[in-house]
Amino acid sequence: MSESDGIDDFLDNGMRQSLMMASRIAETLARRRQEAQRQQEHLDSQAAREAQARLAAERSSALAVLAPVQKDEWWDKAQPADIATAHTVAEGWKDHDPTALEASAKIREEVLARYGIDTHDVGTDTAYLESGIATIATEKARLDELARSQEEARKAAAEHEKSMQLIAAAQAEELRAMATKLAPEMERHQVPVEYLASPELAQALQRAHNAKTPKAVAAADADIKERMFLIGKDGVNGPDMDQLRKETTANVNGAGESHFSDPQFLKAAKEMHEARLLAEGGFPGSQFASMEQRYERAEKELFARLEGVGREIENRVTGNDSSQLKDQALKAETASATGYGSAEHHAKFADSLEDTGANEAQIRGRLTAARSEGTHPSAAITKGKTATKARKSRAGAAVGAERGKGGLSR
């Protein structure tokens, strides 16, 4: 064997070994690639499963949100935020789920019908949709409440009108019955039937109807004439609250708005008002009391009520009586009596009568009656005491109250 043959064998063996090593390396790399591929496929499959699970969960949540959309009762109670959320979910899923597509169409239909908003114009702007629905819903609620209030007011007005008609019918029937009973007296004094709505006139007519003696008839007739005159001045219902308030507060110092919540004070103000009107009309009064005495009696009651209400207010404010205010009231009372019955007093009284339009005969009659009453009311209630001693002074809101500026004593 030649020397070259050994070298060739050595090279052949080396080559075979190299090839074997390369083959093993390639095999190892191939196995690694396969393992990596299997792992990647596993990871991809797991990620796909997780993604699919997430997608299914999201779909379930979306369908749960959209499920009530098909029910009318949900729309009756849904808030703007609920509607906006349902719209957003439906828009996001309508290309992937038929239920979401149906919900999207229902939402558009209801929002357009109820609020006048087309969701196609809104797109995915949830905040705009919610704000628009809230504004329109608030205005709609306000209009609904207004309509409800108006309907309730209409029903109340209808009920009131019905009640008033029943009352008017009952009153008319009562007036007809009364007119039948009092027909002779009404004919004698020419009293319209509607005047019987005045309780005072109806009572005077009843007294005339029941009178058994000429003296009682004359007294009742005098009352009827006075009532007819007052109705001619103030109407069947007499002076209203505003008229009495304005007249009294203008002529009586200390009289305020709060006093007219006292029924007795209001009654005294009305009696003084009527006495003044009757005096201006030339009515002399009755055998029991002249017109000036009736005026003074009403004035006295007015001041007494003024004192009582005033003291109540004063005590609420200060917690006690004020002797200083009592002294001021005493001075005012004494000053009001000064000059009563004097020539100056009667001259002023005559001037006040002339201002009312009374004729000369009426003025002379009133002056004669006034001169016959030479005693001031304060003296009448202190009869039997020292003439110069003033009666107990008034306190409270009656402090400084003076006789009415247009009254009979001025």
C-alpha positions in Angstrom: 0.0 0.0 0.0 1.3 3.4 -0.9 1.8 6.4 1.4 -0.9 8.4 -0.3 -3.5 5.8 0.5 -3.1 6.4 4.2 -3.6 10.1 3.9 -6.8 9.7 1.9 -8.2 7.4 4.5 -7.4 9.9 7.2 -9.1 12.7 5.3 -12.1 10.5 4.6 -12.5 9.7 8.2 -12.2 13.4 9.2 -14.8 14.3 6.6 -17.2 11.7 7.8 -16.8 12.8 11.4 -17.4 16.4 10.4 -20.4 15.5 8.5 -21.7 13.5 11.3 -21.2 16.4 13.8 -22.9 18.8 11.3 -25.7 16.4 11.0 -26.2 16.1 14.7 -26.0 19.9 15.1 -28.6 20.4 12.3 -30.8 17.8 14.0 -30.5 19.5 17.3 -31.3 22.9 15.7 -34.3 21.3 13.9 -35.6 19.9 17.2 -35.2 23.3 18.9 -37.0 25.0 16.0 -39.8 22.5 16.3 -40.0 22.9 20.0 -40.1 26.7 19.7 -42.7 26.4 17.0 -44.8 24.1 19.2 -44.4 26.6 22.1 -45.4 29.5 19.9 -48.4 27.7 18.6 -49.4 26.9 22.1 -49.0 30.5 23.2 -50.9 31.7 20.2 -53.7 29.2 20.9 -53.8 30.3 24.6 -53.9 34.0 23.6 -56.6 33.3 21.1 -58.6 31.5 23.7 -58.2 34.3 26.2 -59.1 36.9 23.6 -62.1 34.9 22.6 -63.1 34.6 26.3 -62.7 38.3 26.8 -64.7 39.0 23.6 -67.5 36.7 24.9 -67.6 38.4 28.3 -67.7 41.8 26.7 -70.5 40.7 24.4 -72.5 39.4 27.3 -72.0 42.7 29.2 -73.1 44.6 26.1 -76.2 42.5 25.6 -77.1 42.9 29.3 -76.9 46.7 28.9 -79.0 46.6 25.7 -81.6 44.0 26.9 -84.0 46.6 28.6 -83.9 48.9 25.5 -86.7 47.0 23.8 -89.1 47.5 26.8 -91.3 50.7 26.9 -91.3 50.8 30.7 -87.5 51.2 30.6 -87.8 54.3 28.4 -90.4 55.8 30.8 -87.9 55.7 33.6 -84.5 55.9 31.9 -82.2 58.8 32.8 -80.2 60.7 30.2 -77.0 58.9 31.3 -78.7 55.5 30.9 -79.8 56.3 27.3 -76.4 57.7 26.4 -74.6 54.6 27.7 -77.0 52.3 25.8 -76.4 54.3 22.6 -72.7 54.0 22.9 -72.8 50.2 23.5 -75.2 49.7 20.6 -73.0 51.7 18.2 -69.9 49.8 19.3 -71.5 46.4 18.8 -74.0 46.8 16.0 -71.4 45.7 13.3 -70.7 42.5 15.3 -74.0 41.4 16.8 -77.5 41.5 15.4 -79.0 42.1 18.8 -76.9 45.3 19.1 -78.0 46.3 15.7 -81.7 46.0 16.7 -81.0 47.9 19.9 -79.4 50.7 17.9 -82.4 51.1 15.7 -84.8 51.0 18.7 -82.7 53.7 20.5 -82.7 55.9 17.5 -86.5 55.5 17.1 -87.2 56.3 20.8 -84.8 59.2 21.2 -86.2 60.8 18.1 -89.8 60.4 19.2 -89.3 61.4 22.8 -86.6 64.1 22.6 -86.5 65.1 18.9 -82.8 64.1 18.6 -81.5 62.0 15.7 -78.7 59.7 17.0 -77.3 59.6 13.5 -76.4 63.2 13.9 -74.8 62.6 17.3 -72.5 59.7 16.4 -70.5 58.5 19.3 -70.5 61.9 21.2 -72.1 60.5 24.4 -71.7 63.7 26.4 -73.5 65.7 23.8 -76.4 63.2 23.6 -76.7 63.0 27.4 -76.7 66.8 27.7 -79.3 67.2 25.0 -81.6 64.6 26.5 -81.2 66.1 30.0 -82.1 69.6 28.7 -85.1 68.5 26.7 -86.3 66.2 29.5 -86.1 69.0 32.1 -88.1 71.3 29.9 -90.6 68.6 29.1 -91.0 67.9 32.9 -91.6 71.6 33.5 -94.2 71.8 30.8 -95.9 68.6 32.1 -96.0 70.0 35.6 -97.3 73.3 34.3 -100.0 71.5 32.4 -100.9 69.4 35.4 -101.1 72.5 37.6 -103.2 74.3 35.1 -105.5 71.3 34.9 -105.8 71.1 38.7 -106.5 74.9 38.7 -109.1 74.5 36.1 -110.8 71.7 38.0 -110.6 73.7 41.2 -112.0 76.7 39.5 -114.8 74.6 38.1 -115.6 73.1 41.5 -115.5 76.6 43.0 -117.8 77.9 40.4 -120.2 75.0 41.0 -120.1 75.6 44.7 -120.6 79.4 44.2 -123.6 78.6 42.0 -125.1 76.4 44.6 -124.5 79.0 47.3 -125.9 81.7 45.0 -129.0 79.6 44.3 -129.5 78.9 48.0 -129.0 82.6 48.8 -131.5 83.6 46.1 -134.0 81.2 47.4 -133.5 82.5 50.9 -133.9 86.1 49.6 -137.1 85.2 47.8 -138.5 83.6 50.9 -137.4 86.7 53.0 -138.8 89.1 50.4 -142.1 87.3 50.5 -142.2 87.6 54.3 -141.1 91.2 54.5 -142.9 92.4 51.3 -145.0 95.1 53.1 -141.9 96.7 54.8 -139.9 96.5 51.6 -142.6 98.1 49.6 -143.1 100.8 52.2 -139.4 101.7 52.1 -138.8 100.8 48.4 -136.2 98.2 49.2 -134.9 96.2 46.2 -134.8 92.5 46.8 -131.0 92.4 46.3 -130.6 94.7 49.2 -131.7 91.9 51.5 -128.1 90.6 51.1 -127.2 93.2 53.7 -127.6 91.4 57.1 -128.1 94.7 58.9 -130.9 95.9 56.6 -132.6 92.5 56.7 -132.5 92.6 60.5 -134.0 96.1 60.5 -136.8 95.0 58.1 -137.4 92.0 60.4 -137.7 94.3 63.4 -140.1 96.5 61.5 -142.1 93.4 60.6 -142.2 92.2 64.2 -142.9 95.7 65.7 -146.1 95.8 67.8 -146.1 99.5 68.8 -145.8 102.7 66.9 -142.6 103.5 68.9 -141.0 100.2 67.8 -142.1 100.7 64.2 -140.6 104.2 64.2 -137.3 102.9 65.6 -137.1 100.1 63.1 -138.0 102.5 60.2 -135.2 104.8 61.3 -132.7 101.9 61.2 -134.0 101.0 57.7 -133.5 104.5 56.4 -130.0 104.6 57.8 -129.2 101.2 56.2 -130.6 102.3 52.9 -128.4 105.5 53.0 -125.3 103.5 53.9 -125.9 101.0 51.1 -126.2 103.9 48.7 -122.7 105.1 49.9 -120.8 101.8 50.4 -122.9 99.2 48.5 -124.7 96.2 49.8 -121.5 94.6 51.2 -120.4 97.7 53.0 -116.9 99.2 53.0 -114.1 96.9 52.0 -111.0 96.2 54.1 -108.7 98.4 52.1 -111.1 101.4 52.4 -111.4 101.0 56.2 -107.7 100.5 56.5 -106.9 103.6 54.5 -109.5 105.8 56.3 -108.6 104.6 59.8 -104.8 104.8 59.5 -105.1 108.3 58.0 -107.3 109.6 60.8 -106.2 107.7 63.9 -102.6 108.1 65.0 -101.1 104.8 66.1 -103.4 102.6 63.9 -101.3 100.3 61.7 -101.7 97.3 59.5 -101.3 94.8 62.3 -104.4 96.1 64.1 -106.7 95.1 61.2 -106.2 91.4 62.0 -108.3 92.0 65.1 -112.0 91.5 64.2 -113.2 93.8 67.0 -110.9 96.6 65.9 -112.2 96.2 62.3 -115.8 96.2 63.6 -115.1 99.5 65.6 -113.5 101.1 62.5 -116.6 100.2 60.4 -119.0 101.6 63.1 -117.0 104.8 63.3 -117.0 105.0 59.5 -120.8 104.5 59.3 -121.5 107.0 62.1 -119.5 109.6 60.2 -121.4 109.0 56.9 -124.7 109.1 58.7 -123.8 112.4 60.4 -122.7 113.9 57.1 -126.0 112.8 55.7 -127.9 114.7 58.4 -129.1 111.7 60.4 -129.7 112.7 64.0 -129.5 109.3 65.6 -132.0 107.7 67.9 -133.6 108.4 71.2 -131.1 106.2 72.8 -128.0 107.8 71.3 -127.3 110.8 69.1 -125.1 110.3 66.1 -122.2 112.0 67.8 -122.6 109.6 70.8 -122.5 106.7 68.4 -119.4 108.0 66.8 -117.7 108.6 70.2 -118.7 105.1 71.3 -117.2 103.6 68.2 -114.1 105.8 68.6 -113.8 104.7 72.3 -114.0 101.0 71.3 -111.4 101.7 68.5 -109.0 103.2 71.0 -109.6 100.4 73.5 -108.8 97.8 70.8 -105.8 99.9 69.7 -104.6 99.9 73.3 -105.0 96.1 73.7 -103.3 95.2 70.5 -100.6 97.8 71.1 -99.8 96.5 74.6 -99.6 92.9 73.3 -97.1 94.0 70.7 -95.2 96.1 73.2 -94.9 93.3 75.6 -93.7 90.9 73.0 -91.0 93.4 72.0 -89.9 94.7 75.4 -91.2 92.1 77.8 -92.9 94.7 80.1 -95.0 97.8 80.2 -93.6 101.2 79.6 -94.6 103.8 82.1 -93.0 106.5 80.0 -95.3 105.6 77.1 -98.3 105.5 79.5 -97.4 109.1 80.6 -97.3 110.1 76.9 -100.7 108.6 76.3 -102.1 110.4 79.3 -100.9 113.7 77.9 -102.4 113.0 74.5 -105.7 112.0 76.1 -105.8 115.2 78.2 -104.9 117.3 75.1 -107.6 115.7 73.0 -110.2 116.8 75.6 -109.1 120.4 75.8 -111.5 122.7 74.1 -114.2 120.1 73.6 -117.6 121.8 73.3 -115.9 125.2 72.8 -116.9 127.7 70.1 -113.7 126.8 68.2 -114.6 123.1 68.4 -118.1 123.7 67.0 -116.7 126.0 64.3 -114.3 123.3 63.1 -117.1 120.8 63.3 -119.3 123.0 61.1 -116.5 123.4 58.6 -116.1 119.7 58.4 -119.8 119.3 57.6 -119.7 121.9 54.9 -116.9 120.0 53.2 -119.2 116.9 53.0 -121.8 118.8 50.9 -124.4 118.9 53.7 -127.1 121.6 53.3 -127.6 124.4 55.7 -130.5 122.8 57.5 -128.5 119.6 58.0 -125.6 121.5 59.4 -127.7 123.5 61.8 -129.3 120.2 63.0 -125.9 118.6 63.6 -124.5 121.6 65.4 -127.5 121.7 67.7 -127.0 118.0 68.5 -123.3 118.6 69.0 -123.9 121.4 71.5 -126.2 119.3 73.5 -123.3 116.9 74.0 -121.1 119.1 76.0 -119.2 116.3 77.7 -116.1 114.7 76.2 -116.2 110.9 76.1 -113.3 110.8 78.6 -115.4 112.6 81.1 -118.3 110.2 80.6 -116.2 107.2 81.6 -114.8 109.0 84.6 -118.2 110.2 85.8 -118.2 110.5 89.6 -114.5 111.2 89.8 -112.7 114.6 90.0 -113.4 116.5 86.8 -109.7 117.3 86.3 -108.5 113.7 86.8 -107.7 112.0 83.5 -108.8 108.4 83.0 -106.2 105.6 82.9 -103.9 106.2 80.0 -103.5 103.9 77.0 -100.3 102.2 76.2 -98.8 100.3 73.3 -99.7 101.2 69.7 -102.5 103.5 71.0 -99.9 105.9 72.4 -100.5 109.4 71.0 -103.8 108.3 69.3 -106.0 111.2 68.7 -109.5 111.7 67.6 -110.1 111.2 63.9 -109.2 114.3 61.8 -112.5 114.1 59.9 -114.5 112.8 62.8 -117.5 114.3 64.5 -115.5 115.8 67.3 -113.4 117.9 65.0 
